[in-house]
Amino acid sequence: MHNVEEIYKKELECISDAVKNSKNPYHTFVFSTINNEHPESRTVVLRGFEPKSFKIYFNADYRSPKIKDLKDNNCCSALFYDQDRRVQLRFRCQAILHYQDDISKAIWKNTALQSRKCYMGGLNPSRKLEEYSPNIPLEYLKTDPDREHSEQGYSNFAHIELKIIELDVLELHHDGHIRFKTDNGIDFYYIAP
């Protein structure tokens, strides 16, 4: 018998570490939404994790298609995978958008200048282009904006809060996989791998 509570605790510690540790494989994850009944997936950067309240956080450009998807249907999923340890975490979630509110303002205040310039582009993300564009102001290609100029990006900045509904943990082993679910971090049950 495997101690799923210990596995669960270890994975939460790994996600917590990944918020600041870019070398942790959980630092980026696949985020999926529903667009007109079709799934849409993309990789995003983990910006926060609260194990007690069971929440995941990341940032996005408010003009991006994922925001429209979430406005139409806030059901979504987050997929984390550690290739070296062969562990997959699948989170079923409901998204809460923070845009032009106290929460987004507080997160923006602590966002690095290097990251802020990504929200300063004049083009909506996913827009078809006639020719290549990095979609950041050209004067900041090799440098970061100063704080004052970086404030232009706030109008495009959104902070996404994912309320976790269910977590599915899968550990891959050549002698038998381990898989279980929890919806509250207290009650666990095995499911067939």
C-alpha positions as CSV (number, residue, x, y, z in Angstrom):
1,M,0.0,0.0,0.0
2,H,1.3,3.4,-0.9
3,N,1.0,6.5,1.3
4,V,-0.9,8.8,-1.0
5,E,-0.9,11.6,1.7
6,E,2.9,11.6,1.5
7,I,2.9,11.7,-2.3
8,Y,0.4,14.5,-2.2
9,K,2.4,16.5,0.3
10,K,5.6,16.0,-1.8
11,E,3.9,17.3,-5.0
12,L,2.5,20.3,-3.2
13,E,6.0,21.1,-2.0
14,C,7.3,20.8,-5.6
15,I,4.6,23.2,-6.9
16,S,5.4,25.7,-4.1
17,D,9.1,25.6,-5.0
18,A,8.3,26.0,-8.7
19,V,6.7,29.5,-8.2
20,K,10.2,31.0,-7.8
21,N,12.4,28.2,-9.2
22,S,12.5,28.4,-13.0
23,K,14.5,25.2,-13.1
24,N,11.6,23.2,-11.5
25,P,9.6,21.4,-14.2
26,Y,6.4,22.7,-12.6
27,H,7.4,26.3,-13.2
28,T,5.5,26.2,-16.5
29,F,2.3,24.2,-17.0
30,V,-0.2,23.5,-19.7
31,F,-3.4,25.5,-19.2
32,S,-6.5,24.5,-21.1
33,T,-9.8,26.3,-21.8
34,I,-12.8,25.6,-23.9
35,N,-13.3,27.6,-27.1
36,N,-16.6,27.0,-28.9
37,E,-16.7,23.4,-27.5
38,H,-13.1,22.7,-28.5
39,P,-10.2,22.5,-26.1
40,E,-7.4,25.1,-26.4
41,S,-4.1,24.5,-24.6
42,R,-1.1,26.6,-24.1
43,T,1.9,26.8,-21.7
44,V,1.9,29.5,-19.0
45,V,4.2,30.4,-16.2
46,L,3.2,29.6,-12.6
47,R,3.1,32.8,-10.5
48,G,1.5,31.6,-7.3
49,F,0.2,28.5,-5.4
50,E,-1.8,28.3,-2.2
51,P,-2.0,24.7,-1.0
52,K,-4.3,25.5,1.9
53,S,-6.9,27.3,-0.2
54,F,-6.2,25.0,-3.1
55,K,-5.5,27.8,-5.7
56,I,-3.1,28.3,-8.6
57,Y,-2.2,31.7,-10.1
58,F,-0.7,33.0,-13.3
59,N,-0.7,36.2,-15.4
60,A,-2.1,36.8,-18.9
61,D,-2.6,39.5,-21.5
62,Y,-6.3,40.5,-21.1
63,R,-6.6,40.7,-24.9
64,S,-5.6,37.1,-25.4
65,P,-8.0,34.4,-26.6
66,K,-7.7,32.5,-23.3
67,I,-9.4,35.4,-21.5
68,K,-12.4,35.4,-23.9
69,D,-12.6,31.6,-23.4
70,L,-12.7,32.0,-19.6
71,K,-15.3,34.8,-19.8
72,D,-17.5,32.4,-21.8
73,N,-16.8,29.4,-19.7
74,N,-14.7,29.5,-16.5
75,C,-14.1,25.7,-16.4
76,C,-10.5,24.9,-17.2
77,S,-7.6,22.6,-16.4
78,A,-4.0,22.8,-15.5
79,L,-1.5,20.0,-16.4
80,F,1.9,19.7,-14.7
81,Y,4.5,17.1,-15.6
82,D,7.9,16.2,-14.2
83,Q,9.6,14.2,-16.8
84,D,12.6,13.1,-14.6
85,R,10.3,11.9,-11.8
86,R,7.6,10.8,-14.2
87,V,4.8,12.5,-12.2
88,Q,1.7,14.0,-13.8
89,L,-0.7,16.3,-11.9
90,R,-4.0,17.2,-13.5
91,F,-6.1,19.9,-11.9
92,R,-9.7,20.5,-12.8
93,C,-10.4,24.2,-12.0
94,Q,-12.7,27.2,-12.1
95,A,-11.1,30.4,-13.1
96,I,-11.5,33.9,-11.6
97,L,-10.3,36.8,-13.6
98,H,-8.6,39.7,-11.9
99,Y,-8.5,42.7,-14.2
100,Q,-8.2,46.4,-13.2
101,D,-9.0,45.4,-9.6
102,D,-7.1,45.6,-6.3
103,I,-5.7,42.1,-6.8
104,S,-4.4,42.8,-10.3
105,K,-3.0,46.1,-9.2
106,A,-1.1,44.5,-6.3
107,I,0.3,41.8,-8.5
108,W,1.3,44.3,-11.2
109,K,3.1,46.4,-8.6
110,N,5.4,43.5,-7.9
111,T,5.8,42.4,-11.5
112,A,9.4,42.8,-12.8
113,L,10.1,45.4,-15.5
114,Q,11.3,42.6,-17.8
115,S,7.9,41.0,-17.6
116,R,5.9,44.2,-17.8
117,K,7.2,45.0,-21.3
118,C,5.4,41.8,-22.5
119,Y,2.1,43.6,-21.8
120,M,3.1,46.8,-23.6
121,G,2.7,45.5,-27.2
122,G,0.3,47.2,-29.4
123,L,-1.1,44.0,-31.0
124,N,-3.6,41.6,-29.5
125,P,-2.1,38.2,-28.9
126,S,-2.9,35.6,-31.5
127,R,-3.6,38.3,-34.1
128,K,-2.6,37.3,-37.7
129,L,0.4,39.3,-38.8
130,E,1.5,40.2,-42.3
131,E,5.1,40.2,-41.1
132,Y,7.0,39.2,-37.9
133,S,6.7,41.5,-34.9
134,P,8.0,40.8,-31.3
135,N,4.9,42.7,-30.0
136,I,6.8,44.7,-27.5
137,P,7.9,48.3,-28.1
138,L,11.0,48.2,-30.3
139,E,13.0,50.5,-28.0
140,Y,12.8,47.8,-25.3
141,L,14.0,44.8,-27.4
142,K,17.4,44.9,-25.7
143,T,16.5,46.7,-22.5
144,D,13.7,47.0,-19.9
145,P,11.4,50.0,-19.7
146,D,11.7,52.3,-16.7
147,R,8.9,51.9,-14.2
148,E,7.0,55.0,-15.4
149,H,6.8,53.8,-19.1
150,S,6.1,50.2,-18.0
151,E,2.8,51.4,-16.5
152,Q,1.4,51.5,-20.1
153,G,1.2,47.7,-19.9
154,Y,-1.1,47.6,-16.9
155,S,-4.2,48.2,-19.2
156,N,-3.5,44.8,-20.8
157,F,-2.5,42.9,-17.6
158,A,-4.7,40.2,-16.0
159,H,-4.1,37.9,-13.1
160,I,-5.8,34.5,-13.2
161,E,-6.8,32.7,-10.1
162,L,-7.6,29.0,-10.5
163,K,-9.8,27.5,-7.8
164,I,-8.9,23.8,-7.8
165,I,-12.0,21.5,-8.0
166,E,-10.1,18.2,-8.2
167,L,-6.5,16.9,-8.4
168,D,-5.6,13.7,-10.2
169,V,-2.0,12.5,-9.4
170,L,-0.3,9.9,-11.5
171,E,3.2,8.4,-10.7
172,L,4.5,6.3,-13.6
173,H,6.5,3.2,-12.5
174,H,7.7,0.2,-14.6
175,D,6.4,-2.1,-11.9
176,G,3.0,-0.5,-11.5
177,H,1.7,3.0,-11.7
178,I,0.2,4.9,-8.7
179,R,-2.9,7.0,-9.4
180,F,-5.3,8.8,-7.0
181,K,-7.6,11.8,-6.8
182,T,-8.6,14.3,-4.2
183,D,-11.0,17.2,-4.2
184,N,-10.0,18.7,-0.9
185,G,-6.5,17.5,0.1
186,I,-8.0,15.5,3.0
187,D,-9.9,12.6,1.3
188,F,-8.0,10.5,-1.2
189,Y,-9.1,7.6,-3.4
190,Y,-7.2,5.4,-5.8
191,I,-8.3,5.2,-9.4
192,A,-7.1,2.8,-12.1
193,P,-4.0,4.1,-13.9
